[in-house]
Amino acid sequence: MPKVSQEYADARRLQILDAAQRCFLRAGFHETSMQDIFAECGLSSGAVYLYFPGKDALVLELARENLRDVSEVVRRLSRSGTSQAPGKVLSSVLSLMRKKHRENGFATLLVQIWSKALTDPQLGEVFRTLQRELRDEFTDYVREHQAASSMSAHRDPAAVAGALLGSMQGYILQLAMYGPRGVDGMADALAGVWTQALSGENLS
């Protein structure tokens, strides 16, 4: 086989992943066959298998691809020091998720992948690893704000980080169920709630 450039290989991989994502969004993982994906991307089976050995490999890569941008925003904002308030960090991440969902059905695909991860050990480990990384980033961010006295020091940083992730996951589920219009204003509302809660104010 002639050697191809990295640029060509990257473009071909993206072509296959985009086709697989469209198929999964249209019919779901279980109802989508590799033949469906071949037809969707307009490539032969040999061309697709050159990059991905099967449907599970495509699901794994889509999970990584769809969470990569979100993970990067979380890392960038959580490493910005105390200049970014908790509500601002959360609002920025949720806004990115909403934008990605409008572009490519991000939330719907992610909920499908979550479901598959419950019974697929390899995919489950990918999700657990990503969640641990995000939780660690948030935990460090919370500790830094607590040290700067801009956040209540009476809460466990890891527990706060887990709750922030839970807010993100709940938003994704509602985005998948109701669409972008169904979550209008929710990012700002969550941002306000979290900013107040973490400031040390008594909400009871």
Phi and psi in degrees as GROMACS dihedral restraints (atoms count N, CA, C in turn):
[ dihedral_restraints ]
;  ai    aj    ak    al  type     phi  dphi    fc
    3     4     5     6     1   -61.8    20    10
    4     5     6     7     1   145.4    20    10
    6     7     8     9     1   -72.4    20    10
    7     8     9    10     1   135.4    20    10
    9    10    11    12     1  -111.2    20    10
   10    11    12    13     1   158.0    20    10
   12    13    14    15     1   -74.2    20    10
   13    14    15    16     1   159.6    20    10
   15    16    17    18     1   -62.8    20    10
   16    17    18    19     1   -35.6    20    10
   18    19    20    21     1   -62.9    20    10
   19    20    21    22     1   -41.9    20    10
   21    22    23    24     1   -65.4    20    10
   22    23    24    25     1   -44.5    20    10
   24    25    26    27     1   -62.8    20    10
   25    26    27    28     1   -41.9    20    10
   27    28    29    30     1   -63.8    20    10
   28    29    30    31     1   -41.2    20    10
   30    31    32    33     1   -65.8    20    10
   31    32    33    34     1   -39.0    20    10
   33    34    35    36     1   -67.9    20    10
   34    35    36    37     1   -41.7    20    10
   36    37    38    39     1   -60.6    20    10
   37    38    39    40     1   -43.5    20    10
   39    40    41    42     1   -64.7    20    10
   40    41    42    43     1   -38.8    20    10
   42    43    44    45     1   -59.3    20    10
   43    44    45    46     1   -44.4    20    10
   45    46    47    48     1   -68.5    20    10
   46    47    48    49     1   -44.0    20    10
   48    49    50    51     1   -63.6    20    10
   49    50    51    52     1   -42.1    20    10
   51    52    53    54     1   -62.5    20    10
   52    53    54    55     1   -40.5    20    10
   54    55    56    57     1   -65.7    20    10
   55    56    57    58     1   -43.5    20    10
   57    58    59    60     1   -62.7    20    10
   58    59    60    61     1   -41.7    20    10
   60    61    62    63     1   -62.9    20    10
   61    62    63    64     1   -42.1    20    10
   63    64    65    66     1   -61.6    20    10
   64    65    66    67     1   -41.6    20    10
   66    67    68    69     1   -64.6    20    10
   67    68    69    70     1   -45.0    20    10
   69    70    71    72     1   -64.1    20    10
   70    71    72    73     1   -39.4    20    10
   72    73    74    75     1   -68.3    20    10
   73    74    75    76     1   -34.1    20    10
   75    76    77    78     1   -77.4    20    10
   76    77    78    79     1   -40.1    20    10
   78    79    80    81     1  -126.1    20    10
   79    80    81    82     1    -9.9    20    10
   81    82    83    84     1    88.1    20    10
   82    83    84    85     1   162.8    20    10
   84    85    86    87     1   -62.9    20    10
   85    86    87    88     1   -48.5    20    10
   87    88    89    90     1   -67.9    20    10
   88    89    90    91     1   -31.7    20    10
   90    91    92    93     1   -88.4    20    10
   91    92    93    94     1    -6.8    20    10
   93    94    95    96     1   -93.6    20    10
   94    95    96    97     1   128.3    20    10
   96    97    98    99     1  -102.9    20    10
   97    98    99   100     1   164.4    20    10
   99   100   101   102     1   -62.6    20    10
  100   101   102   103     1   -32.4    20    10
  102   103   104   105     1   -62.3    20    10
  103   104   105   106     1   -36.8    20    10
  105   106   107   108     1   -61.7    20    10
  106   107   108   109     1   -40.6    20    10
  108   109   110   111     1   -70.1    20    10
  109   110   111   112     1   -40.1    20    10
  111   112   113   114     1   -57.1    20    10
  112   113   114   115     1   -46.3    20    10
  114   115   116   117     1   -66.3    20    10
  115   116   117   118     1   -39.4    20    10
  117   118   119   120     1   -65.7    20    10
  118   119   120   121     1   -39.5    20    10
  120   121   122   123     1   -92.4    20    10
  121   122   123   124     1    -8.1    20    10
  123   124   125   126     1    71.7    20    10
  124   125   126   127     1    28.0    20    10
  126   127   128   129     1  -120.5    20    10
  127   128   129   130     1   158.0    20    10
  129   130   131   132     1   -74.0    20    10
  130   131   132   133     1   163.1    20    10
  132   133   134   135     1   -59.4    20    10
  133   134   135   136     1   -40.3    20    10
  135   136   137   138     1   -62.0    20    10
  136   137   138   139     1   -39.2    20    10
  138   139   140   141     1   -66.6    20    10
  139   140   141   142     1   -39.0    20    10
  141   142   143   144     1   -71.7    20    10
  142   143   144   145     1   -45.1    20    10
  144   145   146   147     1   -67.1    20    10
  145   146   147   148     1   -17.9    20    10
  147   148   149   150     1   -63.3    20    10
  148   149   150   151     1   -30.3    20    10
  150   151   152   153     1  -104.8    20    10
  151   152   153   154     1   -32.2    20    10
  153   154   155   156     1  -137.1    20    10
  154   155   156   157     1   125.2    20    10
  156   157   158   159     1   -72.7    20    10
  157   158   159   160     1   -12.7    20    10
  159   160   161   162     1   176.2    20    10
  160   161   162   163     1  -175.7    20    10
  162   163   164   165     1   -64.4    20    10
  163   164   165   166     1   -39.1    20    10
  165   166   167   168     1   -61.1    20    10
  166   167   168   169     1   -38.2    20    10
  168   169   170   171     1   -65.4    20    10
  169   170   171   172     1   -36.1    20    10
  171   172   173   174     1   -66.9    20    10
  172   173   174   175     1   -41.4    20    10
  174   175   176   177     1   -62.0    20    10
  175   176   177   178     1   -44.6    20    10
  177   178   179   180     1   -59.3    20    10
  178   179   180   181     1   -45.3    20    10
  180   181   182   183     1   -69.3    20    10
  181   182   183   184     1   -37.4    20    10
  183   184   185   186     1   -64.3    20    10
  184   185   186   187     1   -36.8    20    10
  186   187   188   189     1   -60.8    20    10
  187   188   189   190     1   -46.0    20    10
  189   190   191   192     1   -65.7    20    10
  190   191   192   193     1   -46.5    20    10
  192   193   194   195     1   -61.0    20    10
  193   194   195   196     1   -44.2    20    10
  195   196   197   198     1   -73.4    20    10
  196   197   198   199     1   -22.8    20    10
  198   199   200   201     1   -96.2    20    10
  199   200   201   202     1   -11.4    20    10
  201   202   203   204     1   -62.9    20    10
  202   203   204   205     1   -47.8    20    10
  204   205   206   207     1   -63.4    20    10
  205   206   207   208     1   -41.7    20    10
  207   208   209   210     1   -63.2    20    10
  208   209   210   211     1   -45.2    20    10
  210   211   212   213     1   -60.4    20    10
  211   212   213   214     1   -39.4    20    10
  213   214   215   216     1   -66.6    20    10
  214   215   216   217     1   -39.9    20    10
  216   217   218   219     1   -64.0    20    10
  217   218   219   220     1   -43.5    20    10
  219   220   221   222     1   -59.8    20    10
  220   221   222   223     1   -45.8    20    10
  222   223   224   225     1   -63.4    20    10
  223   224   225   226     1   -45.1    20    10
  225   226   227   228     1   -63.7    20    10
  226   227   228   229     1   -45.4    20    10
  228   229   230   231     1   -72.4    20    10
  229   230   231   232     1   -38.1    20    10
  231   232   233   234     1   -71.2    20    10
  232   233   234   235     1   -20.2    20    10
  234   235   236   237     1   -95.8    20    10
  235   236   237   238     1     8.1    20    10
  237   238   239   240     1   -84.2    20    10
  238   239   240   241     1     7.1    20    10
  240   241   242   243     1    77.4    20    10
  241   242   243   244     1  -158.0    20    10
  243   244   245   246     1   -85.4    20    10
  244   245   246   247     1     7.5    20    10
  246   247   248   249     1   -73.9    20    10
  247   248   249   250     1   -19.6    20    10
  249   250   251   252     1  -107.2    20    10
  250   251   252   253     1   113.5    20    10
  252   253   254   255     1   -67.8    20    10
  253   254   255   256     1   154.2    20    10
  255   256   257   258     1   -53.4    20    10
  256   257   258   259     1   -43.1    20    10
  258   259   260   261     1   -62.5    20    10
  259   260   261   262     1   -37.5    20    10
  261   262   263   264     1   -67.0    20    10
  262   263   264   265     1   -41.7    20    10
  264   265   266   267     1   -60.3    20    10
  265   266   267   268     1   -50.3    20    10
  267   268   269   270     1   -63.1    20    10
  268   269   270   271     1   -43.0    20    10
  270   271   272   273     1   -61.9    20    10
  271   272   273   274     1   -40.6    20    10
  273   274   275   276     1   -64.4    20    10
  274   275   276   277     1   -42.4    20    10
  276   277   278   279     1   -66.3    20    10
  277   278   279   280     1   -44.8    20    10
  279   280   281   282     1   -66.0    20    10
  280   281   282   283     1   -37.0    20    10
  282   283   284   285     1   -64.5    20    10
  283   284   285   286     1   -38.0    20    10
  285   286   287   288     1   -63.6    20    10
  286   287   288   289     1   -43.4    20    10
  288   289   290   291     1   -59.8    20    10
  289   290   291   292     1   -43.2    20    10
  291   292   293   294     1   -62.6    20    10
  292   293   294   295     1   -42.0    20    10
  294   295   296   297     1   -64.1    20    10
  295   296   297   298     1   -44.8    20    10
  297   298   299   300     1   -64.4    20    10
  298   299   300   301     1   -35.9    20    10
  300   301   302   303     1   -66.2    20    10
  301   302   303   304     1   -39.5    20    10
  303   304   305   306     1   -62.1    20    10
  304   305   306   307     1   -35.9    20    10
  306   307   308   309     1   -78.0    20    10
  307   308   309   310     1   -41.5    20    10
  309   310   311   312     1  -145.2    20    10
  310   311   312   313     1    20.0    20    10
  312   313   314   315     1    67.5    20    10
  313   314   315   316     1    30.4    20    10
  315   316   317   318     1   -46.3    20    10
  316   317   318   319     1   -51.2    20    10
  318   319   320   321     1   -68.1    20    10
  319   320   321   322     1   -41.8    20    10
  321   322   323   324     1   -60.9    20    10
  322   323   324   325     1   -45.3    20    10
  324   325   326   327     1   -64.7    20    10
  325   326   327   328     1   -40.7    20    10
  327   328   329   330     1   -65.3    20    10
  328   329   330   331     1   -39.0    20    10
  330   331   332   333     1   -64.7    20    10
  331   332   333   334     1   -39.0    20    10
  333   334   335   336     1   -61.9    20    10
  334   335   336   337     1   -42.0    20    10
  336   337   338   339     1   -67.1    20    10
  337   338   339   340     1   -40.1    20    10
  339   340   341   342     1   -56.3    20    10
  340   341   342   343     1   -45.7    20    10
  342   343   344   345     1   -60.7    20    10
  343   344   345   346     1   -44.2    20    10
  345   346   347   348     1   -67.3    20    10
  346   347   348   349     1   -32.9    20    10
  348   349   350   351     1   -64.9    20    10
  349   350   351   352     1   -21.5    20    10
  351   352   353   354     1   -66.6    20    10
  352   353   354   355     1   -27.0    20    10
  354   355   356   357     1  -119.0    20    10
  355   356   357   358     1    -0.8    20    10
  357   358   359   360     1  -112.6    20    10
  358   359   360   361     1   105.6    20    10
  360   361   362   363     1   -57.7    20    10
  361   362   363   364     1   -40.4    20    10
  363   364   365   366     1   -66.5    20    10
  364   365   366   367     1   -47.1    20    10
  366   367   368   369     1   -65.6    20    10
  367   368   369   370     1   -39.0    20    10
  369   370   371   372     1   -59.3    20    10
  370   371   372   373     1   -40.0    20    10
  372   373   374   375     1   -67.1    20    10
  373   374   375   376     1   -37.3    20    10
  375   376   377   378     1   -58.6    20    10
  376   377   378   379     1   -46.1    20    10
  378   379   380   381     1   -66.7    20    10
  379   380   381   382     1   -41.9    20    10
  381   382   383   384     1   -63.8    20    10
  382   383   384   385     1   -39.5    20    10
  384   385   386   387     1   -63.5    20    10
  385   386   387   388     1   -47.9    20    10
  387   388   389   390     1   -61.6    20    10
  388   389   390   391     1   -41.4    20    10
  390   391   392   393     1   -66.7    20    10
  391   392   393   394     1   -40.1    20    10
  393   394   395   396     1   -61.0    20    10
  394   395   396   397     1   -42.2    20    10
  396   397   398   399     1   -62.9    20    10
  397   398   399   400     1   -45.8    20    10
  399   400   401   402     1   -65.6    20    10
  400   401   402   403     1   -40.8    20    10
  402   403   404   405     1   -64.8    20    10
  403   404   405   406     1   -38.7    20    10
  405   406   407   408     1   -63.3    20    10
  406   407   408   409     1   -41.4    20    10
  408   409   410   411     1   -61.4    20    10
  409   410   411   412     1   -47.5    20    10
  411   412   413   414     1   -64.1    20    10
  412   413   414   415     1   -38.4    20    10
  414   415   416   417     1   -62.8    20    10
  415   416   417   418     1   -45.0    20    10
  417   418   419   420     1   -61.7    20    10
  418   419   420   421     1   -40.4    20    10
  420   421   422   423     1   -62.0    20    10
  421   422   423   424     1   -44.9    20    10
  423   424   425   426     1   -63.0    20    10
  424   425   426   427     1   -45.2    20    10
  426   427   428   429     1   -58.7    20    10
  427   428   429   430     1   -41.2    20    10
  429   430   431   432     1   -64.3    20    10
  430   431   432   433     1   -41.7    20    10
  432   433   434   435     1   -67.7    20    10
  433   434   435   436     1   -37.6    20    10
  435   436   437   438     1   -64.5    20    10
  436   437   438   439     1   -40.4    20    10
  438   439   440   441     1   -65.2    20    10
  439   440   441   442     1   -30.7    20    10
  441   442   443   444     1   -86.6    20    10
  442   443   444   445     1     3.5    20    10
  444   445   446   447     1    64.0    20    10
  445   446   447   448     1    21.2    20    10
  447   448   449   450     1   -97.6    20    10
  448   449   450   451     1     4.5    20    10
  450   451   452   453     1  -147.6    20    10
  451   452   453   454     1   143.9    20    10
  453   454   455   456     1   -55.3    20    10
  454   455   456   457     1   132.1    20    10
  456   457   458   459     1   -90.2    20    10
  457   458   459   460     1     5.8    20    10
  459   460   461   462     1   -94.3    20    10
  460   461   462   463     1    11.2    20    10
  462   463   464   465     1  -121.0    20    10
  463   464   465   466     1   143.5    20    10
  465   466   467   468     1   -67.7    20    10
  466   467   468   469     1   122.4    20    10
  468   469   470   471     1   -57.4    20    10
  469   470   471   472     1   -40.4    20    10
  471   472   473   474     1   -66.4    20    10
  472   473   474   475     1   -37.0    20    10
  474   475   476   477     1   -67.3    20    10
  475   476   477   478     1   -41.0    20    10
  477   478   479   480     1   -62.1    20    10
  478   479   480   481     1   -43.5    20    10
  480   481   482   483     1   -60.9    20    10
  481   482   483   484     1   -42.9    20    10
  483   484   485   486     1   -63.4    20    10
  484   485   486   487     1   -37.6    20    10
  486   487   488   489     1   -68.7    20    10
  487   488   489   490     1   -37.1    20    10
  489   490   491   492     1   -62.1    20    10
  490   491   492   493     1   -43.4    20    10
  492   493   494   495     1   -62.7    20    10
  493   494   495   496     1   -39.1    20    10
  495   496   497   498     1   -60.9    20    10
  496   497   498   499     1   -38.0    20    10
  498   499   500   501     1   -62.6    20    10
  499   500   501   502     1   -41.5    20    10
  501   502   503   504     1   -63.4    20    10
  502   503   504   505     1   -43.5    20    10
  504   505   506   507     1   -67.8    20    10
  505   506   507   508     1   -38.9    20    10
  507   508   509   510     1   -63.8    20    10
  508   509   510   511     1   -37.9    20    10
  510   511   512   513     1   -63.9    20    10
  511   512   513   514     1   -43.1    20    10
  513   514   515   516     1   -60.3    20    10
  514   515   516   517     1   -43.6    20    10
  516   517   518   519     1   -62.4    20    10
  517   518   519   520     1   -44.5    20    10
  519   520   521   522     1   -68.1    20    10
  520   521   522   523     1   -35.0    20    10
  522   523   524   525     1   -62.8    20    10
  523   524   525   526     1   -41.4    20    10
  525   526   527   528     1   -67.1    20    10
  526   527   528   529     1   -40.0    20    10
  528   529   530   531     1   -74.4    20    10
  529   530   531   532     1   -41.5    20    10
  531   532   533   534     1  -114.4    20    10
  532   533   534   535     1    -9.2    20    10
  534   535   536   537     1    81.8    20    10
  535   536   537   538     1   172.2    20    10
  537   538   539   540     1   -57.0    20    10
  538   539   540   541     1   -38.7    20    10
  540   541   542   543     1   -69.0    20    10
  541   542   543   544     1   -26.8    20    10
  543   544   545   546     1   -72.7    20    10
  544   545   546   547     1   -12.7    20    10
  546   547   548   549     1  -116.4    20    10
  547   548   549   550     1    18.6    20    10
  549   550   551   552     1   -53.8    20    10
  550   551   552   553     1   129.5    20    10
  552   553   554   555     1    80.8    20    10
  553   554   555   556     1    -8.8    20    10
  555   556   557   558     1   -69.7    20    10
  556   557   558   559     1   -36.8    20    10
  558   559   560   561     1   -61.0    20    10
  559   560   561   562     1   -45.8    20    10
  561   562   563   564     1   -66.4    20    10
  562   563   564   565     1   -37.7    20    10
  564   565   566   567     1   -65.4    20    10
  565   566   567   568     1   -45.1    20    10
  567   568   569   570     1   -64.2    20    10
  568   569   570   571     1   -38.5    20    10
  570   571   572   573     1   -60.3    20    10
  571   572   573   574     1   -43.8    20    10
  573   574   575   576     1   -65.8    20    10
  574   575   576   577     1   -42.0    20    10
  576   577   578   579     1   -62.2    20    10
  577   578   579   580     1   -46.3    20    10
  579   580   581   582     1   -68.3    20    10
  580   581   582   583     1   -39.0    20    10
  582   583   584   585     1   -61.2    20    10
  583   584   585   586     1   -42.4    20    10
  585   586   587   588     1   -68.8    20    10
  586   587   588   589     1   -45.1    20    10
  588   589   590   591     1   -62.2    20    10
  589   590   591   592     1   -39.0    20    10
  591   592   593   594     1   -87.7    20    10
  592   593   594   595     1    -5.3    20    10
  594   595   596   597     1   -78.8    20    10
  595   596   597   598     1   -10.3    20    10
  597   598   599   600     1    98.0    20    10
  598   599   600   601     1     2.1    20    10
  600   601   602   603     1   -69.9    20    10
  601   602   603   604     1   149.2    20    10
  603   604   605   606     1   -85.9    20    10
  604   605   606   607     1   115.7    20    10
  606   607   608   609     1   -93.4    20    10
  607   608   609   610     1    -3.6    20    10
